[in-house]
Amino acid sequence: MFEWNQTETKQLENSFIHQTFEEQVKKNPDNIAVTFGQEKLTYQQLNNKANQLAHHLGKLGVKREVKVGILMERSLDLLISIFGVLKAGAAYVPLDPTYPLDRITFMVEDSQIAVLLTTINNSVENFNSVTTINLDQDWPLITQEREENPNISLFRDNLAYVIYTSGSTGKPKGTLITHHGLSNYLTWAIATYPVEEGSGSPVNSSIAFDATITSIFTPLLVGKKVILLPETGEIEALSETFIQESLSLVKLTPAHLSILNPLLTQKEEIPQGHALIIGGEALSSKSLTFWQEKSPKTRLINEYGPTETVVGCCVYQVPPQVSHSENVPIGRPITNTEIYILDQYLQPTPIGVPGELYIGGLGVARGYFNRPDLTAERFIPHPFTRRQPTPSSSRLYKTGDLARYLSDGTIEYLGRIDNQVKIRGFRVELGEIEGILRQHPQVKEAIAVVQEDNNKIPRLVAYVVAESEIEELRQFTSDKLPGYMVPTLFLTMDSFPLTVNGKIHRKKLPVADFSQRNVKKELIASRTQQEEALTEIWRDVLGKMEVGIYDNFFELGGDSILGLQIIARANQVGLQLTPRQLFQHQNIAELASVATIAPKNSAEQGLLTGLLPLIPIQHWFFEQELPNPHHYNQTLLLETLPDLNPDYLQQALHYILIHHDALRMGFRQQETTWEQFYGDVENNIPFATVNLESLAEKTQKFAIESVSEKVQTTLNLGDGPLVRVVWFDLGKGQKSRLLFVIHHLIIDSVSWRIILEDFVTVYQQLLEKKEVKLPQKTTSYQTWANKLLDYSQSENLDIDLWSMSREFSLPTDNAVLNNNQVELEDRLSLTLTVEKTKALQEEVGTAYNAKINEIILAALYQSIYQWTDQQLLRIDLEGHGREDIFESVNISRTVGWFTTIFPLELELKSMNSLGDLIKFVKEKYRQVGKQGIKYGVLRYLGSGIDNKTESPVKFNYLGEVDRITTQGFILGIAEESTGWVRSPQGTRSHLIEIIGAVSKKQLQLTFVYSRQIYRRQTIEKLGQKVVNNLEAFIVHSQSSKTAAYTPSDFSKANLNQKQLDKFLGKLKK
């Protein structure tokens, strides 16, 4: 890719278009420069008139960086105005008079033009605040000015023109183009296109469309003429001009071409032009067949380029008589231009792999006028300036276009990234549907869109210019596309409506009528009080507005951790459920039928005191023999609403410490062992306020980080509570910060949800002067610890399950494995898109009845196998540990560290498909996962496990984390750093840890490693393998027509996979 971007060519310093035109005036003063019907101007006449206008504008204060609007139809005055503005040193702002008046008014006001050039035909009553020059009326005054070329000092980075393009907010945005960028494009175009071989070029598109720049300027810079076609019937006029003139080049859009071709077919003489420059939209090979057959000498060039990079930045010359099965490629970058196709991490995609197209080079615009937010979003810092010398300043333009490099270095345009839609849970690329439709011999053009039917369900609609029957088109697409990609409706048209720029006007396509196609299945509402209560809980916990009683919990994005919240909330409204029931009955209808009335809570509601045993995860912690066990925290720095009451915050913390007994626990060492105890809190509320109101914003950030880092080191296991809360007051009306630091020995991710929910509740009750009331306590951590101790003596712990004696190791970049300290820790985070995350949860999950953590585990296994070439993988897994193993025990709202860590061995000898891999990992995980808690009980509380082999890699899936940190006055995670959450001198437990979580509806995978053991490049390759495998699972599942079941889906049937497949095969027959 970097080789293909070697396009740098030296440009003349301070070369300007109007000066190049002036050189042609000296060479060819009597040549015709421009025609409009019977009117015409020579080069000398055009130059003289433009000079007079430039001098007149100068007297009005027009100079460098001043913007001058041009509002007029095609006419000789249009060319005079453009060159007059450029010669005055200003930038012109083209305004199409056919635009709605409101839009023109907005652009005039938004661009802050100093002068507006217009003609008698255009009303300017709305622009009283702008100096207006009506050329029809004011020309006698202008002709009094000198005809000599103005001597204006300009710099190449000065503005040349401002063109407005549509904006996502409904308001157009002005793109700022410099002289250097304009000069680079036109210099290249003149050298590349056959501009000097014909008589000139026609102008058949709007002045406000930047493609017109090619038609206007290239002829005038080489002594040829510009042929202005009439505004009405311009394509018909173009067809006549083809016959009458030997045109140098014709610039037009694919939509123009689809109208022009039939008109030329009717002509007795087929034009033999020099070049067609086609741009503005994706180009299909079918529209070029006429020219390849009837006018083979005409050069056909596909020119790609957004307005933000000066007309064209990438071109492809179509070979004669070559047919492309899909859209014509857009080719390679022009002079002094770079094209990058990057993934979401701004890394180059491999050849053939789609990515977003980024553009660098001299043509990159300054940005958008008065839109610093959008400019920063779309014009990004160049990520490769250190790696590759470039002709650009330092930025890339982010196009939003999807493309890929082909093996020969040409680029294929694949459509807009935002042209991907979801239909029935499947990702659909509208361009693919359009491409298939265009393959039909009777289809001339096709557009696929999404419209909502009468029930607000998104449906695919195909608009086609075709002579074929609709049913034939439906059958044609059904033969080539999966069912979910076949349009619901086909609408045939004689032609597509066009914009003034010659592009298809999608907003003017007729609205589809779905009245005969009511295909939506009604959402089944709750029928009983239990169903109604559960529906409300599901809506709240899952963040879904609509939930039906037959909707699947896991397909809605649920996971085991969110399941615990469901159970806790159900218990609060008097419904007793267990995690096992939620996994067995995955919709509300079934779950409500097994829910029972919660018995009276037997958990101790008073203040707990005394000693309690360690549970397995706490034994694991002390087994690590960390040099500083006091510093091993979990931390949240939260952004909150302004002007909180610090007294209420402190009181809320007091209530939380009393209610959640585990937060008061401390630890002391007794010879070789540790014990834990409940402490007191009455005279020791670990809350502090830090007032930063008087500091500057940057200093506030530094102070927050400095204080947070210090607080991390203040905990002492023997001196509870092991909690610190700090409120940072940033000033009245300013969002504040709230820091929580809690030792990991007494908290886990589930506990955070409970603590923050209760903290917000108490604060709100205090604020509203209400009685402080929290949900009843559930089973205490003390009871749970004692239950596990008794459980360790049980006979059904299945010790043989954990007999793992086979060695497994990971390759390393540095063989010195004692370099695994926390201070050497580094992290790599990869994020999947919202669409891909949803596809993993819904499409892959549905296809294999698998949970997202099982799917990620399958991708990890496959990726590590691809990396190490070892079929065996030994991996430690973390679970939330709140298993349903004891009667009359409910820990759904109990705070504490419940986590389990247990090993899993995976070894798949062979597989026929990715489906085999997913099913294998799913079954192995389910065989062990439910038993994971037993591993810790056996190893630390029971008879022990003779297991000398440790796992070098660990995986932990946290589920959806957003809802932890966005509730009440808590706005979310703050951006400031909190320092080391663990002592930097501590030793890490694994070589590589992978943490999965869903945040903002996106799956984030974080790879934690020691930079002294692994190079970042090694981890990046591993991470990308995991992402690639997850994406492969999505593609594979989308092609699956039926769900793939495994024995664990029918646990009571006691079948193996072979027996189950045989049974299901009989059912299908």
Sequence and secondary structure as in RCSB ss.txt:
>XXXX:A:sequence
MFEWNQTETKQLENSFIHQTFEEQVKKNPDNIAVTFGQEKLTYQQLNNKANQLAHHLGKLGVKREVKVGILMERS
LDLLISIFGVLKAGAAYVPLDPTYPLDRITFMVEDSQIAVLLTTINNSVENFNSVTTINLDQDWPLITQEREENP
NISLFRDNLAYVIYTSGSTGKPKGTLITHHGLSNYLTWAIATYPVEEGSGSPVNSSIAFDATITSIFTPLLVGKK
VILLPETGEIEALSETFIQESLSLVKLTPAHLSILNPLLTQKEEIPQGHALIIGGEALSSKSLTFWQEKSPKTRL
INEYGPTETVVGCCVYQVPPQVSHSENVPIGRPITNTEIYILDQYLQPTPIGVPGELYIGGLGVARGYFNRPDLT
AERFIPHPFTRRQPTPSSSRLYKTGDLARYLSDGTIEYLGRIDNQVKIRGFRVELGEIEGILRQHPQVKEAIAVV
QEDNNKIPRLVAYVVAESEIEELRQFTSDKLPGYMVPTLFLTMDSFPLTVNGKIHRKKLPVADFSQRNVKKELIA
SRTQQEEALTEIWRDVLGKMEVGIYDNFFELGGDSILGLQIIARANQVGLQLTPRQLFQHQNIAELASVATIAPK
NSAEQGLLTGLLPLIPIQHWFFEQELPNPHHYNQTLLLETLPDLNPDYLQQALHYILIHHDALRMGFRQQETTWE
QFYGDVENNIPFATVNLESLAEKTQKFAIESVSEKVQTTLNLGDGPLVRVVWFDLGKGQKSRLLFVIHHLIIDSV
SWRIILEDFVTVYQQLLEKKEVKLPQKTTSYQTWANKLLDYSQSENLDIDLWSMSREFSLPTDNAVLNNNQVELE
DRLSLTLTVEKTKALQEEVGTAYNAKINEIILAALYQSIYQWTDQQLLRIDLEGHGREDIFESVNISRTVGWFTT
IFPLELELKSMNSLGDLIKFVKEKYRQVGKQGIKYGVLRYLGSGIDNKTESPVKFNYLGEVDRITTQGFILGIAE
ESTGWVRSPQGTRSHLIEIIGAVSKKQLQLTFVYSRQIYRRQTIEKLGQKVVNNLEAFIVHSQSSKTAAYTPSDF
SKANLNQKQLDKFLGKLKK
>XXXX:A:secstr
 TTTT       TT  HHHHHHHHHHH TTSEEEEETTEEEEHHHHHHHHHHHHHHHHHTT  TT EEEEE  SS
HHHHHHHHHHHHTT EEEEE TTS HHHHHHHHHHHT SEEEE TTS  GGGTTSEEEEHHHHHHHHTTS  S  
     TTSEEEEEEE  TTSS EEEEEEHHHHHHHHHHHHHHS GGGSSEEEE S TTSTTHHHHHHHHHTTT E
EEE  STTHHHHHHHHHHH   S EEE HHHHHHHHHHHHT SS    SEEEE SS  BGGGGHHHHHH TTSEE
EEEE  GGGSS SEEEE  TT   SSB   BEE TTEEEEEE TTS B  TT  EEEEEEETT   EETT HHHH
HHHEEE TTTTTS  SSSSEEEEEEEEEEE TTS EEEEEEGGGEEEETTEEEEHHHHHHHHHTSTTEEEEEEEE
EE TTS EEEEEEEEESS HHHHHHHHHHHS GGGS SEEEE SS  B TTSSB GGGS     TT         
  SHHHHHHHHHHHHHHT S   TTS TTTTT  HHHHHHHHHHHHHTTEE  HHHHHHS SHHHHHHH EE   
  S  S   EEE   HHHHHHHHT  S TT BEEEEEEEEEES  HHHHHHHHHHHHHHSGGGGEEEEEETTEEE
EEE   TT   EEEEE TTS HHHHHHHHHHHHHHHTT   TTSS  EEEEEEE  TTSEEEEEEEEEGGG  HH
HHHHHHHHHHHHHHHHHTT         S HHHHHHHHHHHTT S S GGGG          SSS TT  BGGGE
EEEEEE  HHHHHIIIIIIHHHHT  HHHHHHHHHHHHHHHHH  SEEEEEEEE      STT   TT  S   E
EEEEEEE    SSHHHHHHHHHHHHHHHHTTHHHHHIIIIISS        SEEEEEEEE GGGS BTTEEEE S
S    SB TTSB S SEEEEEEEETTEEEEEEEEETTTS HHHHHHHHHHHHHHHHHHHHHHHT  S    GGGG
GGG   HHHHHHHHHHHH 
